[in-house]
């Protein structure tokens, strides 16, 4: 049975073995900055070619379309559709804008969708690696490529969101602001910070003997919650849940009372729920009401509550910082596991 040894989180040998993964997390902000710099001229050219006329609709195609939907749906002044499959809606045509995130550039379904958009005469803007499969299928008279090199979904999304903001179809998304928020998380969660001052290590310790129940109230926080729950499942090999409040409330309400007489040294793992709230500052009345219900249910059941917060300026920066903070915690959870 796997056990958790918190001393491993400050062990230099353990941290050295995880250096590649931890360095990848620490460089998240640098990747956003680098990609924005490399694509600046291409974004300027695409904005200039777009002119002042708005498209009839915006279609976010490909498997990464849901991130764009989470950001754009509340803002986009024209109809917006996320279409993750290998084709396009039957009505898509020359009056419509098709955008696609393809960080790896090698997905056949994404290549198929963008090729179909070109055939139908849509305006096409694709963020992907030059020379990749998707880039080759995107070639056309009304197509524009925003070049990426890092294969990073978030950095790729920032390029596209910047373009969409500049043509009046989305909220502001400043790459430098997103990068600074990621840098701050990396500084706070550095593996070289010890347990007493590292919020990611503290969260990993809290999650070590629990079933994480992750909730985010806004659309972007909810997406971050799903991504973090996925990371926690991979790190711990145990259940981690994310969902809407009405789906998570029964889990909290059904929590078994903690056995105060249980032997803490018998090797058994107490997997009672732990409620992890992702707070991105959303003050919508519905969000406040759902958060209150979850916290009240946790209090009645004696369930521990942990909160990740972000006060970054933009919605995308807050999403990015919450996701990275949760990913750091998941990585430290993995490092502390022993067999």
Residue pairs with C-beta under 8 A, 6 or more apart in sequence:
1 267
1 269
2 236
2 237
2 337
2 338
2 339
3 267
3 269
3 337
3 338
4 205
4 208
4 209
4 333
4 336
4 337
4 338
5 336
5 338
6 195
6 201
6 205
6 208
6 336
8 14
8 335
8 336
8 338
9 15
9 191
9 195
9 198
9 201
9 204
9 205
9 332
9 335
9 336
10 194
10 195
14 335
15 22
15 191
15 192
15 335
18 191
18 331
18 335
21 331
22 191
22 331
25 186
25 189
25 324
25 327
25 328
25 331
26 186
26 190
27 186
28 152
28 154
28 182
28 185
28 186
28 320
28 324
29 178
29 179
29 180
29 181
29 182
29 183
29 186
30 179
31 150
31 152
31 155
32 152
32 154
32 155
32 158
32 175
32 178
32 179
32 182
32 320
33 175
33 176
33 179
34 149
34 150
34 155
35 148
35 149
35 150
35 152
35 155
35 156
35 158
35 159
35 175
36 155
36 158
36 159
36 162
36 175
36 176
36 179
38 147
38 148
38 149
39 127
39 146
39 147
39 148
39 159
42 144
42 145
42 146
42 147
43 146
43 159
43 162
43 163
43 166
45 144
46 125
46 144
46 146
46 163
47 163
47 166
47 167
49 144
50 123
50 167
54 77
54 78
54 168
54 169
55 78
55 95
55 96
55 97
55 123
55 169
56 78
56 79
56 95
56 96
57 78
57 79
57 80
57 81
57 92
57 95
57 96
57 97
58 72
58 76
58 78
58 79
58 80
58 81
58 96
58 97
58 98
58 99
58 164
58 169
59 80
59 81
59 83
59 88
59 89
59 92
59 96
59 97
59 98
59 99
59 117
59 122
60 68
60 69
60 72
60 80
60 81
60 82
60 83
60 99
60 100
60 101
61 83
61 84
61 88
61 98
61 99
61 100
61 110
61 113
61 114
61 117
62 83
62 84
62 100
62 101
62 102
62 107
62 109
62 110
62 113
62 114
63 84
63 107
63 109
63 110
64 84
64 100
64 101
64 102
64 103
64 153
64 156
64 157
65 82
65 83
65 84
65 100
65 101
66 82
66 84
66 223
67 101
67 153
67 157
67 223
68 82
68 99
68 101
68 157
68 160
68 161
69 80
69 82
70 219
70 220
70 222
70 223
70 319
71 157
71 161
71 170
71 171
71 173
71 220
71 315
71 316
72 80
72 164
72 169
72 170
73 80
73 219
74 219
75 169
75 170
75 171
76 169
76 170
77 168
77 169
78 169
81 89
83 89
83 113
85 109
85 113
86 108
86 109
86 110
86 112
86 113
87 112
87 113
87 116
88 98
88 113
88 116
88 117
88 120
88 122
92 98
92 117
92 120
92 122
93 120
93 121
93 122
94 120
94 121
94 122
94 123
96 122
96 123
97 122
97 123
97 124
97 125
97 169
98 113
98 114
98 117
98 122
98 123
98 124
98 125
99 124
99 125
99 126
99 160
99 163
99 164
100 110
100 113
100 114
100 124
100 125
100 126
100 127
100 128
100 134
100 138
101 127
101 128
101 153
101 156
101 157
101 160
102 110
102 114
102 126
102 127
102 128
102 129
102 132
102 134
102 156
103 127
103 128
103 129
103 148
103 150
103 151
103 152
103 153
103 155
103 156
104 128
104 129
104 132
104 151
105 128
105 129
105 132
105 133
105 134
105 135
105 148
106 132
106 133
106 134
107 133
107 134
108 133
110 134
111 133
111 134
111 136
111 137
112 137
114 124
114 126
114 134
114 137
114 138
115 137
115 138
117 124
118 124
118 137
118 138
118 139
118 140
118 142
118 143
121 142
122 142
123 142
123 143
124 138
124 140
124 142
124 143
124 144
125 143
125 144
125 146
125 160
125 163
126 134
126 135
126 138
126 143
126 144
126 145
126 146
127 145
127 146
127 147
127 148
127 156
127 157
127 159
127 160
128 134
128 135
128 138
128 145
128 146
128 147
128 148
128 156
129 135
129 147
129 148
129 149
129 151
130 145
130 147
135 145
138 145
146 159
146 160
146 163
148 155
148 156
148 159
150 156
154 178
154 320
154 323
157 316
158 173
158 175
158 178
158 316
159 175
161 170
161 171
161 173
161 316
162 173
162 174
162 175
164 170
165 171
165 172
165 173
171 314
171 315
171 316
172 314
173 314
173 316
174 313
174 314
174 317
177 312
177 313
177 314
177 317
178 312
178 314
178 316
178 317
178 320
180 312
180 317
181 310
181 312
181 317
181 318
181 320
181 321
182 320
182 321
182 324
184 321
185 321
185 324
185 325
185 328
186 324
188 198
188 199
188 200
188 325
189 198
189 199
189 200
189 201
189 324
189 325
189 328
189 329
190 198
191 332
193 201
194 201
195 201
195 202
195 205
199 325
200 325
200 328
200 329
200 331
200 332
201 329
201 332
203 276
203 306
203 308
203 325
203 329
203 332
204 329
204 330
204 332
204 333
204 336
205 336
206 274
206 304
206 306
207 232
207 236
207 274
207 276
207 306
207 329
207 333
208 236
208 333
208 336
209 269
209 270
209 271
210 270
210 271
210 272
210 273
210 274
210 304
211 238
211 239
211 240
211 241
211 271
211 272
211 273
211 274
212 229
212 232
212 240
212 241
212 273
212 274
212 276
213 240
213 241
213 242
213 248
213 251
213 252
213 273
213 274
213 275
213 276
213 303
214 225
214 226
214 228
214 229
214 232
214 240
214 241
214 242
214 276
214 278
214 326
215 222
215 225
215 242
215 243
215 245
215 248
215 275
215 276
215 277
215 278
215 290
215 291
215 294
216 222
216 223
216 224
216 225
216 242
216 277
216 278
216 280
216 322
217 278
217 279
217 280
217 282
217 284
217 286
217 287
217 288
217 290
217 291
218 280
218 282
218 284
218 287
218 315
220 280
220 315
220 316
220 318
220 319
221 278
221 279
221 280
221 282
221 318
221 319
221 322
222 242
222 244
223 319
224 278
224 280
224 319
224 322
224 323
224 326
225 242
225 276
225 278
226 242
227 323
227 326
227 327
228 240
228 242
228 276
228 278
228 322
228 323
228 326
228 327
228 329
228 330
229 240
229 241
229 242
230 240
231 326
231 327
231 330
231 331
232 240
232 326
232 329
232 330
232 333
233 239
233 240
234 330
234 334
235 330
235 331
235 333
235 334
235 337
236 333
236 334
236 337
238 271
239 271
241 248
241 251
244 290
245 290
245 291
245 293
245 294
248 275
248 294
249 293
249 294
249 297
251 273
252 273
252 275
252 294
252 297
252 298
252 301
252 303
253 297
253 300
253 301
255 272
255 273
255 301
255 302
255 303
256 272
257 301
257 302
258 270
258 272
258 302
259 270
262 268
262 270
272 303
273 298
273 301
273 303
274 303
274 304
274 305
274 306
275 294
275 295
275 298
275 303
275 304
275 305
275 306
276 305
276 306
276 307
276 308
276 326
277 291
277 294
277 295
277 305
277 306
277 307
277 308
278 307
278 308
278 322
278 326
279 291
279 307
279 308
279 309
279 310
280 309
280 310
280 315
280 318
280 319
280 322
281 309
281 310
281 311
281 318
295 305
297 303
298 304
298 305
299 305
308 322
308 325
308 326
310 317
310 318
310 321
310 322
310 325
311 318
312 318
312 320
312 321
